[in-house]
């Protein structure tokens, strides 16, 4: 039941962004996108070296290998949310040997596992921006860390060179709350209401079609019985 609710949430994100595009709410974006919410991308210079930060609203979705449609939806979301949030064609820099730090911020201390395989989808999206080369084991390291943030769940991803990893990790542990920029939502309530109405309509149509199918099946069996 919980997984179906999460799947519906991801479907709603795709629908919401399509409605935002129609209303012109995405006109200032780098590209017109089909997902919501967009990531926030911020290039920084920390202690004299470059760091790229990617901010994603909400907790990292659960991983379910058996549901290919859901995985495809999650992959599409992180790819578009990452690529469409920043003009990477203007970035004349590539990390040679890098570390991708995935800092998951949780609103409470409920037991969770940081080892969520969906984080690979974020790494794939970042690789396609051109910031890193191939993600072979010796060129790209991965580091997971968790923080408590009562403001809400969110994910902060940092790309830094391996040479500067130790220094930045110290900086991150001291300044994580300052660096944690949660993307702000600007949705209008009408869009949510429209989505709820659409879901309700689709469920009603599904029930109606199922009744028609059962009725047709019943009539067919009756005809077969009477010859």
N, C-alpha and C positions, 0 to 999 in steps of 0.2 A: 504493500500500500504506500509506504514512504517513498519507494523508488518511483512509483507511478506519479506521485505528486511532484517529485523533482523533475521528472520528464516533462510534465505539463508546464512547469515553471520555465524550463528552457524553451519550450515551444512558444510560451507567452513572450519571452524576450525577443524572439525572432519576429513575432507578430507586431509587438510594440514599435520596434524600429521601423518596420515597413509603414506603420501609420505616421510616425514622426516624419519620415521622408515625404509622405504625401502632404503633410501640413507645412512643409518647408522648415521644420525645426532642425534640420541637419544641413542647411545650406552653407553654414560656415565651416563645415568639416572638410578635411583634406580630400576625402572621397565620399560619395554616397555609399552608405553601408546598409546591411540588412540585419544587423544585430544590435542589441541593447543590453546593458549599457556599454558604451565605448570604454576602452582602457585610457589611462592617462600616461603619457610618455614624457619623461623629463631627462634630458642629458645634463650631467653635472660634472663639475671639477671638484674633487675631494682631495685635499692635501696635495694638490698639484697633479693628480692623475684623473683620467676620464672614467666616469661611471654612468651607465644608463639605467634608469628606473622605469618599471612598468607597473602601474597600479590597476588592480582589478577589484571591482565591487563584489562583495559576497564571498562565501567560503568556496573552496575548490569543490566542484561537483563530485559525487561518488562515482567510482569506476565500476562498470558492469560490462564485462567482456561479451556476454551472451546477447546483448541488445545492440545490434549493429546500427540501427537507425538512431538510437540515442547517442552512441559514440560519434557517429557522423555529424550529428547536430552540435555536440560539444566541440568537436574539431573545427567545424565551420565557425562557431562562435569565437573561439580564441584566435583563430587565424584572422578573421575580419576585424575583431575588436582591437587586435594588435596592429595590423597593417594600415587600417584606415584612420588610425588616431594620430599619425605623424607622417610627415613627408621625408621618408628615409632616403630619397634620391639626393637630398641635400647633405647627407652625412658622408663626409670624405674620410671615413675611419673604419677600420675593422680590427677587432680583437683577435690576436693570433692564438695565444694560449689563454683561455678565459675560465672564469668560474661563474656559474649561474646560481645565485643565491635566491632561494624561494622562501620568503618569510611569510608564514601564514599567521594572521592575526585573528584571534577568537574572542568573542564577547563574554565568554564565561570559561570556567575550568572543567567543563564536562569532558570526560576522557575521549580523546580523538587520536587517530593515527596520522602522523605526518606523511607516511609513506603511501601517498595517493598516486596511482599510476597515471592519472590524468595530467599530472604536472609535465609529462613528456610532451603533451600537446602544446603547452606554452613554449617549451624549448624548441619544438619544431617551428612554431610561428616566429620566434625570435631568429632562428637560423635563416628563415626565408626573408628577413628584413635585410640581410647582408652584413649585420653587425658581427657575426661570427662566421667562420668558414664551416667545414664539415664538423660534425659533432662526435668525432671519434673519441675514445676514452682519454687519450693523452692530451687532446686539444681542448676539451671542454669537461671541467669538473662540475659536479652538482653538490650543493650544500643546502640542507633543509633546516629551518629554525622556526620556532613558534613563539609568539608573544601574546600577552593578554591585552585586549583593547576593548574596554566596555562601551565604546562608541558604536561597535558593530563588527561583523565579520568582514575581512577583506584580505587580499593577497598582494604583497609587494614583492616584485622580482627585480633583482639587481644583477647587472652584467659588469664584471670587473676583470682585469687581467690577473693571471695567477701570481704574478710578481707582487701585486698590490693587495692580494686577498687578505693576508693577515692584518695589515693596517686597516683596511676597510671594515673587516669584521669587528675590530675593536671600536671603530667609529660607529658602526651600526648599533652595537649593543648599548652604547652611550646615548645615541641620538635617534633611536628607532621611532620613538613617538613623534618626534619632529618631522622625520622623513615620511611617516605614514600618511599620505594624502589620499583620503577616501574620495573617489569620484562622486560628484554631486548629481542627484537626479533632478530633472526639470520637467518631469512628465505632468501632463494635465490629467485630472481625474476622469475626464470624458473618454480618454483612450482606454483606461482600465475598464470602464463601464461597457464600452463597445466590445472589448475582448470578452468580458463575462457574458454578454449577450450572444456573441458568436458561439462560444463554447456551449451555452445552454441550448441554442438553436441546433447545433450539430448533434448534441446528445439526443434531442427530441427526434431529429430526422433519423438517427441511428436506430432508436427504439421503434419508430414507425416502420422502417425498412425490415427490421427483424420480425415484427408482427406480420407484415405482408409475406415474408418468406415462409414463416411457420404456417400461415393460412394456406399459401399455395402448396406447401408440402402436404398439409392435411387433406386438401382437395384431391391431390394426386393419388394419395394412398386410398382415399375413399373410392375414386374412380377405378383403381386397380382391383379393389375388393369386389365391387359390383360388376366388374367386367364390362 
